[in-house]
C-alpha cells in the first residue's frame, strides 16, 4: 500500500507482531466468513448497502463514502484495486477469511492504495463513527485462485 507522503498509517501490533499496512480501504475497512469463487457475490455495494453511499458508479470506477458505526461489522466482501481517504479518525479491525486479522488506527487525512483485496469483514472497534472515501478500480477485480 502506498500512503500519501504527508500521512502515515501505523498498524497496531497484536501478540508482539507488527501487522502489515492496510491493504484495504478501505478502504477500509474485517473477515472470518468463508470466501466463494464468485467475486461479484462479495461486492461491497451489494453485501453492505447500509454502510456505503455511492457517489459515482461507472464502468471503470466506483466511488463511495463508507460509514461504519461503533460496534458494527460488515458482511464478508472483497474489493478490486482501490484508493481510500479517511474522513474521520477511528479504529478498524479487518478479519480476513484466511484467518489473519489487522487493526488500524485511522486519522482523518490518512490515504492509501491497495491491490485487489481478498475477502474480509471490517469492524469498527472504536467509540467513534468511522467515515472514509473509497474509490474502487473495476478493471482490476479481486480474483480467486
C-alpha positions in Angstrom: 0.0 0.0 0.0 1.3 3.5 -0.8 0.4 6.3 1.6 0.3 10.0 0.9 3.7 11.3 2.0 2.1 13.7 4.4 0.2 11.0 6.2 1.4 7.7 7.8 -0.9 4.9 8.7 0.6 2.8 11.5 -1.0 -0.6 12.2 -1.0 -1.7 15.8 0.6 -4.8 17.0 -1.1 -7.9 18.3 0.9 -10.6 20.1 4.1 -8.7 19.6 4.0 -8.9 15.8 3.8 -5.8 13.7 0.9 -6.0 11.3 1.4 -5.1 7.7 -0.1 -1.7 6.4 -3.7 -1.6 5.5 -4.3 -3.1 2.0 -7.9 -2.4 2.4 -9.7 0.5 2.4 -10.8 0.7 2.6 -10.7 1.2 2.4 -11.4 0.1 4.9 -12.2 -1.2 6.3 -12.8 -7.4 8.9 -13.3 -11.1 7.9 -13.9 -14.5 9.1 -16.6 -15.7 6.8 -15.7 -18.2 4.0 -15.0 -16.9 0.5 -16.6 -18.1 -2.7 -15.3 -18.2 -6.2 -17.8 -15.6 -7.4 -16.3 -12.2 -6.6 -19.5 -10.4 -7.6 -21.2 -12.1 -4.7 -18.8 -10.3 -2.4 -19.3 -6.9 -3.9 -19.2 -4.3 -1.0 -22.0 -2.3 -2.6 -24.3 -5.4 -2.6 -23.3 -7.0 0.7 -23.2 -3.8 2.8 -25.5 -1.2 1.2 -26.3 0.3 4.6 -22.7 1.2 5.1 -22.0 2.9 1.8 -23.3 5.9 -0.1 -22.4 5.6 -3.8 -21.1 8.9 -5.1 -20.1 7.7 -8.6 -20.6 4.4 -10.4 -19.3 3.9 -13.9 -17.9 1.0 -15.9 -14.4 2.0 -14.7 -14.7 3.2 -11.2 -17.0 3.2 -8.2 -16.6 6.0 -5.5 -18.4 5.7 -2.2 -18.5 7.2 1.2 -18.3 4.3 3.7 -19.8 4.9 7.2 -19.3 2.3 9.9 -20.9 2.9 13.3 -19.1 1.9 16.6 -19.5 -1.9 17.1 -20.8 -2.5 13.6 -19.3 -5.1 11.2 -19.7 -5.6 7.6 -20.6 -8.8 5.8 -17.7 -10.6 4.1 -16.7 -8.9 0.9 -13.7 -8.2 -1.4 -12.5 -5.2 -3.3 -11.0 -4.6 -6.7 -7.8 -2.4 -6.6 -8.8 0.7 -4.6 -7.8 4.0 -3.0 -9.1 5.2 0.3 -9.1 8.6 2.1 -10.1 8.7 5.8 -12.6 11.5 6.5 -12.6 10.8 10.3 -10.4 9.4 13.0 -11.3 5.8 14.1 -10.2 2.3 14.8 -11.0 -0.6 12.5 -10.2 -4.3 12.6 -10.1 -6.3 9.4 -10.7 -10.1 9.7 -9.6 -11.9 6.6 -11.2 -15.2 5.6 -7.7 -16.8 5.7 -7.7 -16.2 9.5 -5.5 -13.2 9.6 -6.6 -10.0 11.5 -5.2 -6.5 11.2 -6.1 -3.5 13.4 -5.8 0.1 12.1 -5.9 3.5 13.9 -7.1 5.9 11.2 -6.6 9.6 11.4 -8.6 12.0 9.2 -6.5 12.6 6.1 -4.8 9.1 6.0 -4.8 7.8 2.5 -3.7 4.6 0.8 -3.9 2.4 -2.2 -4.4 -1.4 -2.3 -4.2 -4.1 -4.9 -7.4 -6.2 -5.2 -8.2 -7.3 -1.7 -9.1 -10.8 -0.6 -12.4 -11.5 1.3 -12.7 -9.9 4.7 -15.1 -8.4 7.3 -14.5 -4.9 8.5 -15.4 -4.0 12.1 -15.4 -0.6 13.8 -13.8 -1.4 17.2 -13.6 2.2 18.3 -16.0 4.6 20.0 -16.5 6.9 17.1 -18.2 6.6 13.7 -15.7 5.9 11.0 -16.1 7.5 7.6 -13.8 7.2 4.6 -14.0 7.7 0.8 -13.3 4.5 -1.1 -12.6 4.6 -4.9 -12.6 1.1 -6.4 -11.0 0.4 -9.8 -13.3 -2.0 -11.5 -10.8 -3.0 -14.2 -8.6 -4.7 -11.5 -11.0 -7.0 -9.7 -10.2 -9.5 -6.9 -9.9 -13.0 -8.4 -9.9 -16.2 -6.5 -7.1 -18.5 -7.5 
